[in-house]
Amino acid sequence: LDLARAKLARKGCDLLVVNDVSGGAVFGSPDNEAVILEADGSYVEVPHGSKGALAHAIWDRVTARWAAV
């Protein structure tokens, strides 16, 4: 997560989604888990579940940021 936080700051992004792809376990799998980092230092851990559920969690964070603007 430290590397991801540095990347988020370096890129100047509002959000960055990171997941562990080591070993290729998520490729071809219907499930995944991730952490959504936000520029203000907060984060949301998205537990293991369907990739559709992960997409909804990401979209929820994006729309929350737009609503705050």
C-alpha positions in Angstrom: 0.0 0.0 0.0 2.9 2.4 0.6 3.9 2.1 -3.1 0.3 2.6 -4.2 0.0 5.7 -2.0 3.2 7.1 -3.5 1.9 6.4 -7.0 -1.4 8.1 -6.2 0.5 11.2 -5.1 2.9 11.1 -8.0 0.1 10.8 -10.6 -2.1 13.4 -9.0 -5.1 11.1 -9.1 -8.2 11.3 -6.9 -8.5 7.5 -6.6 -6.3 4.5 -7.2 -7.5 0.9 -7.1 -4.9 -1.7 -6.1 -5.1 -5.4 -5.9 -2.7 -8.3 -5.6 -2.1 -9.9 -9.0 0.9 -11.9 -7.9 0.8 -15.5 -9.2 -1.9 -14.5 -11.7 -4.7 -15.7 -9.4 -7.2 -13.0 -10.4 -6.8 -13.5 -14.1 -9.6 -15.7 -15.4 -11.3 -15.8 -12.0 -14.8 -14.4 -11.4 -13.7 -13.0 -8.0 -11.3 -10.4 -6.8 -10.5 -8.1 -3.8 -8.9 -4.7 -3.8 -8.2 -1.5 -1.9 -9.5 1.8 -3.1 -7.1 4.6 -2.1 -8.2 8.2 -2.1 -6.1 11.4 -2.4 -7.1 12.6 1.1 -5.5 9.5 2.6 -8.7 7.5 3.2 -9.2 4.1 1.8 -11.8 1.4 1.4 -11.0 -2.3 1.5 -13.2 -4.2 -0.8 -13.4 -7.8 0.4 -13.1 -10.9 -1.7 -16.2 -11.1 -3.9 -17.4 -10.9 -7.5 -15.7 -8.6 -9.9 -19.1 -7.0 -10.5 -19.3 -6.2 -6.7 -15.8 -4.7 -6.9 -16.9 -2.6 -9.9 -19.9 -1.3 -8.0 -17.7 -0.4 -5.0 -15.3 1.5 -7.3 -18.2 3.3 -9.0 -19.7 4.2 -5.5 -16.4 6.0 -4.6 -16.3 7.8 -8.0 -19.8 9.1 -7.7 -19.3 10.1 -4.0 -16.3 12.2 -5.2 -18.4 13.8 -8.0 -21.2 14.6 -5.5 -18.7 16.4 -3.3 -17.5 18.7 -6.1 
